[in-house]
Amino acid sequence: MPTVYSVMGYTIFFWSNENDEPIYVHVCKGAPKENATKIWIEAEPRLEHNKSRISHKVLNKIMRWLAVNRAIIIEQWRDHFNQ
């Protein structure tokens, strides 16, 4: 399970068995958890669900960060899954 980045105390990651879905990341405070917030990232960052209950203010900042770094994260996803 690669940890992509840590932003404002939140871990941005994807699980190693997710290559059958479009590109997305999970976000949660601290160590990766199964019930983390899910954000689709392939076309443009879009919230799927906020299971880790990140505040709207922080979530908006993370979404902006993901938008700026989207190409790098997509490259890491593709490298990890050999796509």
C-alpha distances in whole Angstrom, upper triangle without the diagonal:
4,6,9,12,14,17,20,18,16,12,11,7,6,5,5,8,10,12,15,16,17,14,13,11,11,13,14,16,14,11,9,11,12,15,14,16,15,16,17,17,19,22,23,20,21,21,20,20,20,19,18,22,21,25,26,27,24,22,25,24,20,21,23,21,18,22,23,19,19,19,17,14,15,16,12,11,14,13,10,11,15,17
4,6,9,12,15,18,16,14,10,9,6,6,7,7,11,11,13,16,16,17,14,13,10,11,12,14,16,14,12,10,13,14,16,14,16,15,16,16,16,17,21,21,19,21,20,20,20,20,20,19,22,21,24,25,26,22,21,23,22,18,19,21,18,16,19,20,16,16,16,14,11,13,13,9,9,12,11,8,11,14,16
4,6,8,11,14,13,11,7,6,4,7,9,10,14,14,15,19,18,18,15,13,10,10,10,11,12,11,9,8,12,14,16,13,14,14,15,16,15,17,21,20,18,19,19,19,19,18,18,17,20,18,21,22,23,19,18,20,19,15,17,18,15,14,17,18,14,15,16,13,11,13,14,10,11,14,14,11,14,17,18
4,7,10,13,13,11,8,5,5,8,10,12,15,14,15,19,17,16,13,11,9,10,10,12,14,13,12,11,14,16,17,14,15,14,13,14,13,15,18,17,15,17,17,18,19,18,19,18,20,18,21,21,21,18,17,18,17,13,14,16,12,11,14,14,11,11,12,10,7,10,11,8,9,12,12,11,14,16,17
4,6,10,10,8,6,5,7,10,13,15,18,17,19,22,20,19,16,13,10,11,10,11,12,11,12,11,15,17,18,14,15,15,14,16,14,17,19,18,15,18,18,19,19,18,19,17,19,16,19,20,19,15,15,16,14,11,13,14,11,10,14,13,10,12,14,11,9,13,14,11,12,16,16,15,17,20,21
4,7,6,5,5,6,9,13,15,18,21,20,22,25,23,22,18,16,12,11,9,10,9,9,10,11,14,17,17,14,14,15,15,17,16,19,22,20,17,19,18,20,19,17,18,15,17,14,17,18,17,13,14,15,13,10,13,14,11,11,15,15,13,14,17,14,13,16,17,15,16,20,19,18,21,23,24
4,5,5,6,7,11,15,18,20,23,22,24,26,24,22,19,16,13,12,9,10,9,10,12,13,16,19,18,15,14,15,15,17,16,19,21,18,15,17,17,19,19,16,18,15,16,13,14,15,14,10,11,12,9,7,11,11,8,10,13,13,12,14,17,15,13,17,18,17,18,21,21,21,23,26,26
4,6,9,10,14,18,21,23,26,25,27,29,27,25,22,19,16,15,11,11,9,10,13,15,17,20,19,15,15,17,17,20,19,22,24,21,18,19,18,20,19,17,18,15,15,12,12,14,12,8,10,12,9,8,12,13,10,13,16,15,15,17,20,18,17,21,22,20,21,25,25,24,27,29,30
4,7,10,13,17,19,22,24,24,26,28,26,26,22,19,16,14,10,9,6,7,10,12,14,17,17,14,14,17,17,20,20,23,25,23,19,20,19,21,19,16,17,13,14,11,13,15,14,10,12,15,12,11,14,16,13,15,18,18,17,19,22,20,18,21,23,21,21,25,25,24,26,29,30
4,6,10,13,16,19,21,20,23,25,23,22,19,16,12,10,6,5,4,6,8,9,11,14,14,10,11,13,13,17,17,20,22,20,16,17,16,17,16,13,14,11,12,9,12,14,13,10,10,13,11,9,12,14,12,12,16,17,15,17,20,18,15,19,21,18,19,22,23,21,23,26,27
4,6,10,12,15,18,17,19,22,20,20,17,14,10,8,6,5,6,6,7,7,10,12,13,10,10,12,13,15,15,19,21,19,16,17,16,17,16,14,14,11,14,12,15,16,16,13,12,15,14,10,13,15,13,12,16,17,14,15,18,16,13,16,18,15,15,19,19,17,20,23,24
4,7,11,13,16,14,16,19,17,16,13,10,6,6,5,7,9,10,10,8,11,13,13,9,9,10,10,12,12,15,17,16,13,14,13,15,14,13,14,12,14,13,16,16,17,13,12,14,13,9,11,13,11,9,13,14,12,12,15,13,10,13,15,12,12,16,17,15,17,20,20
4,7,10,12,11,13,16,15,14,11,9,6,5,7,9,11,11,10,7,10,11,12,10,10,10,10,12,12,14,18,17,14,15,15,15,15,15,15,13,16,15,19,19,20,17,15,17,17,13,14,16,14,12,15,16,13,13,15,13,10,12,13,11,10,14,14,12,14,17,18
4,7,9,7,10,12,11,12,9,7,5,6,9,11,14,14,12,9,10,10,12,10,11,9,10,11,11,13,17,17,14,15,15,14,15,15,15,15,18,17,21,21,23,20,17,19,19,15,16,18,16,13,16,18,15,14,15,14,10,11,13,10,8,12,13,10,11,14,15
4,6,6,9,11,11,13,11,10,9,8,11,13,16,15,13,9,10,9,12,11,13,11,13,14,15,16,20,20,18,18,17,16,16,17,16,16,20,20,23,24,26,23,20,23,23,19,19,22,20,17,20,22,19,17,18,17,13,14,15,12,10,13,14,10,11,14,15
4,6,8,11,12,13,12,12,11,12,15,17,19,18,15,12,13,13,16,15,17,15,16,16,16,17,21,22,20,21,20,19,20,21,20,20,23,23,27,28,29,26,24,26,26,22,22,25,22,19,22,23,20,19,19,17,14,14,15,12,9,11,12,8,8,12,13
4,6,8,10,12,12,12,12,13,16,18,21,21,18,14,15,13,16,15,17,15,16,16,17,17,21,22,21,21,20,18,19,21,20,20,24,24,28,29,30,27,25,27,27,24,23,26,24,21,24,25,22,20,21,20,16,16,17,14,11,13,14,10,9,12,13
4,6,6,9,8,9,10,11,15,17,20,21,18,15,15,13,15,14,15,12,13,12,13,13,17,18,17,17,17,15,16,18,18,19,22,22,26,26,28,25,22,24,25,21,20,23,22,18,21,23,20,17,18,18,14,13,15,13,10,11,13,10,9,12,12
4,6,8,8,10,12,14,17,20,23,24,21,18,18,16,18,18,18,15,15,13,14,13,16,18,18,18,19,17,19,21,21,22,25,25,28,28,30,27,24,26,26,23,22,24,23,19,21,23,20,17,17,17,14,12,13,12,8,9,11,9,6,9,9
4,7,9,11,13,15,19,22,25,26,24,20,20,17,19,19,19,15,16,13,15,13,16,19,18,18,19,16,19,21,21,23,26,26,29,29,31,29,26,27,28,24,23,26,25,21,22,25,22,19,19,20,17,14,16,16,12,12,14,13,10,12,11
4,6,8,11,13,17,20,23,24,23,19,19,16,17,16,16,12,12,10,11,10,13,15,15,14,15,13,15,18,19,21,23,23,26,26,28,26,22,24,25,21,20,22,22,18,19,22,20,17,17,18,15,13,15,15,11,12,15,14,11,14,12
4,6,10,13,16,20,23,25,23,20,20,18,18,17,16,12,11,7,8,7,9,12,12,12,13,12,15,18,19,21,23,22,25,24,26,24,21,21,22,19,17,20,19,15,16,19,17,13,14,16,13,10,13,14,10,11,14,14,12,14,12
4,7,11,14,17,21,22,21,17,18,17,18,15,14,11,9,6,6,5,9,10,10,11,12,12,15,17,18,19,21,21,23,22,24,22,18,19,20,16,15,17,16,12,13,16,13,10,11,12,9,7,10,10,7,9,12,12,11,13,11
4,7,10,14,17,19,18,14,15,14,14,12,10,7,5,4,5,7,10,10,8,9,10,9,12,13,15,16,18,17,20,19,20,18,15,16,17,13,12,15,14,10,12,15,13,10,12,13,9,9,12,11,9,11,14,13,13,16,14
4,7,10,14,15,14,11,12,12,12,9,8,6,5,7,7,10,13,12,9,10,10,10,11,12,13,13,15,14,17,17,19,16,13,15,15,11,11,14,13,9,12,14,12,10,13,12,9,10,13,11,9,13,15,13,14,17,16
4,7,10,12,11,8,9,9,9,6,5,5,6,9,10,13,16,15,12,12,10,10,10,10,10,10,12,12,15,16,17,14,12,15,15,11,12,15,14,11,14,17,15,14,16,16,12,13,16,14,12,16,18,15,16,20,20
4,7,9,10,8,9,10,9,5,5,6,8,11,12,16,18,16,12,13,11,11,10,9,9,8,10,9,12,13,14,11,9,12,12,9,10,13,12,11,14,16,14,14,17,16,13,15,18,16,15,19,20,18,19,23,23
4,6,7,6,7,9,8,5,6,9,11,15,16,19,22,19,16,16,13,14,12,9,9,6,9,8,11,13,14,11,10,14,14,11,13,16,15,14,17,19,18,18,21,20,16,19,21,19,18,22,23,21,22,25,26
4,7,8,9,12,11,8,10,13,15,18,19,23,25,22,19,19,16,17,15,12,11,8,10,8,11,14,14,11,11,15,14,12,15,17,16,16,19,20,19,20,23,21,19,22,24,21,21,25,25,23,25,28,29
4,7,9,12,13,10,13,15,17,20,21,24,27,25,21,22,19,20,18,15,14,11,13,12,15,18,18,14,15,18,17,14,18,20,18,18,21,22,20,21,24,22,19,22,24,21,21,25,24,22,24,27,29
4,6,10,11,10,13,15,17,20,21,24,27,25,22,22,20,20,18,16,15,12,15,14,18,20,21,17,17,21,19,17,19,22,19,19,22,23,21,22,24,22,19,21,23,19,19,23,23,20,22,25,27
4,7,9,7,10,12,14,17,18,21,24,23,19,20,18,17,16,14,13,11,14,14,18,20,21,17,16,20,19,16,18,21,19,17,21,22,20,20,22,20,17,19,21,17,17,20,20,17,19,22,24
4,6,6,9,11,14,17,19,22,25,23,20,20,17,16,14,13,10,9,13,13,17,20,21,18,17,20,20,17,19,22,21,19,23,24,22,22,24,23,19,21,23,20,19,22,23,20,21,24,25
4,6,9,10,14,16,18,21,24,23,20,19,16,14,13,12,9,9,13,15,18,20,23,20,18,21,22,19,20,23,22,20,23,25,23,22,25,24,20,21,23,21,18,22,23,19,20,24,24
4,7,9,12,15,18,21,23,22,19,17,14,12,10,9,6,6,10,12,15,17,20,18,16,19,20,17,18,22,21,19,22,25,23,22,25,24,21,22,25,22,20,23,25,22,22,26,26
4,6,10,13,15,18,21,19,16,15,12,11,9,7,6,5,8,9,13,15,17,14,12,16,17,14,15,18,17,16,19,21,20,19,22,21,17,19,22,19,18,21,23,20,21,24,24
4,7,10,13,16,18,16,12,11,8,8,6,4,5,5,7,8,11,12,14,12,10,13,14,11,11,15,15,13,16,19,18,17,20,20,16,18,21,19,17,21,23,21,21,25,24
4,7,10,13,15,13,10,9,6,5,5,7,8,9,11,11,14,14,16,14,11,13,15,12,11,15,15,12,14,17,16,15,18,18,14,15,18,17,15,18,20,18,18,22,21
4,6,10,11,9,6,5,5,5,7,9,11,12,13,12,14,14,16,14,10,12,13,10,8,12,12,9,11,14,13,11,15,15,12,13,16,16,14,17,19,18,18,21,20
4,6,8,7,6,5,6,7,10,12,14,15,17,16,18,17,19,17,13,14,15,13,10,13,13,10,11,14,13,10,13,14,11,11,15,15,12,15,18,17,16,19,17
4,6,5,4,6,9,10,13,15,17,18,19,17,19,18,19,17,14,14,15,12,9,11,11,8,8,11,10,7,9,11,8,8,12,12,11,13,16,16,16,18,16
4,6,7,9,12,12,16,18,20,21,22,21,23,21,23,21,18,18,18,16,13,14,14,11,10,13,12,8,9,11,9,7,10,12,10,11,14,15,14,16,13
4,7,9,12,13,17,19,22,23,23,22,23,21,22,21,18,17,18,16,13,14,15,11,10,12,12,9,10,13,12,10,13,15,14,14,18,19,18,19,16
4,6,10,12,15,17,20,21,21,19,20,18,19,18,15,13,15,13,9,10,12,9,7,10,11,8,10,13,12,11,14,16,15,16,19,20,20,22,19
4,7,9,12,13,16,17,17,15,17,15,16,14,11,10,12,10,6,8,10,7,6,10,10,8,11,13,11,11,15,16,15,17,19,20,20,22,20
4,6,9,11,14,16,16,14,16,13,15,15,11,11,13,11,8,11,12,10,10,13,14,12,15,17,14,14,18,18,17,19,22,22,21,24,22
4,6,7,11,12,12,11,13,11,14,13,9,10,13,11,8,12,13,11,12,16,16,14,17,19,16,16,20,20,18,21,23,22,22,25,24
4,7,9,12,12,13,15,14,17,16,12,14,16,14,12,15,17,14,15,19,18,16,19,20,17,17,21,20,18,20,23,22,21,24,23
4,6,9,9,10,13,12,15,15,11,13,16,14,13,17,18,15,17,20,20,18,22,22,19,20,23,22,20,23,25,24,23,27,26
4,5,5,7,9,10,13,12,9,12,14,12,12,16,17,15,17,20,20,19,23,23,20,21,24,23,21,24,27,25,25,28,28
4,5,8,11,13,16,14,12,15,17,15,15,19,19,18,20,23,23,22,25,25,21,23,26,24,22,25,27,25,25,29,28
4,6,9,12,14,12,11,14,15,13,15,18,18,17,20,22,22,21,25,24,21,23,25,23,22,26,27,25,25,29,29
4,6,9,11,10,9,13,14,13,14,17,18,18,20,23,22,22,26,26,23,24,27,26,24,28,30,28,28,32,32
4,6,8,7,6,10,11,10,11,14,15,15,17,19,20,20,23,23,20,23,26,24,23,27,28,27,28,31,31
4,5,5,6,8,10,10,12,14,15,16,18,20,21,21,25,25,23,25,28,27,26,30,31,30,31,34,33
4,6,5,6,9,10,10,12,14,15,16,18,20,20,24,24,22,24,27,27,26,29,31,30,31,34,33
4,6,5,7,9,10,11,13,15,16,17,19,20,23,24,22,24,27,27,27,30,31,31,32,35,34
4,5,5,6,9,10,11,12,14,16,17,18,21,21,19,22,25,24,24,27,28,28,29,32,31
4,5,5,6,9,10,10,12,14,15,15,19,19,17,20,23,22,21,25,26,25,27,29,29
4,5,5,6,9,10,11,13,14,15,19,19,18,20,23,22,22,25,27,27,28,30,29
4,5,5,6,9,10,11,12,14,17,18,16,19,22,21,22,25,26,26,27,30,29
4,5,5,6,9,10,10,11,15,15,13,16,19,18,18,21,23,22,24,26,26
4,5,5,6,9,10,10,14,14,13,15,18,18,17,20,22,22,23,26,24
4,5,5,6,9,10,13,14,13,15,18,18,19,21,23,23,25,27,26
4,5,5,6,8,11,11,11,14,16,16,17,19,21,21,23,25,24
4,5,5,5,9,9,8,10,13,13,13,16,18,18,20,22,20
4,6,5,8,10,10,11,14,15,15,17,19,20,21,23,21
4,6,8,9,10,12,13,15,16,18,19,20,22,23,22
4,6,6,6,9,10,11,13,15,16,17,19,20,19
4,6,5,6,9,10,11,12,14,15,17,18,16
4,6,5,6,9,10,11,12,14,15,16,14
4,5,5,6,9,10,11,12,14,15,14
4,5,5,6,9,10,10,12,14,13
4,5,5,6,9,10,11,12,10
4,5,5,6,9,10,10,9
4,5,5,6,9,10,10
4,5,5,6,8,8
4,5,5,6,5
4,6,5,6
4,6,8
4,6
4
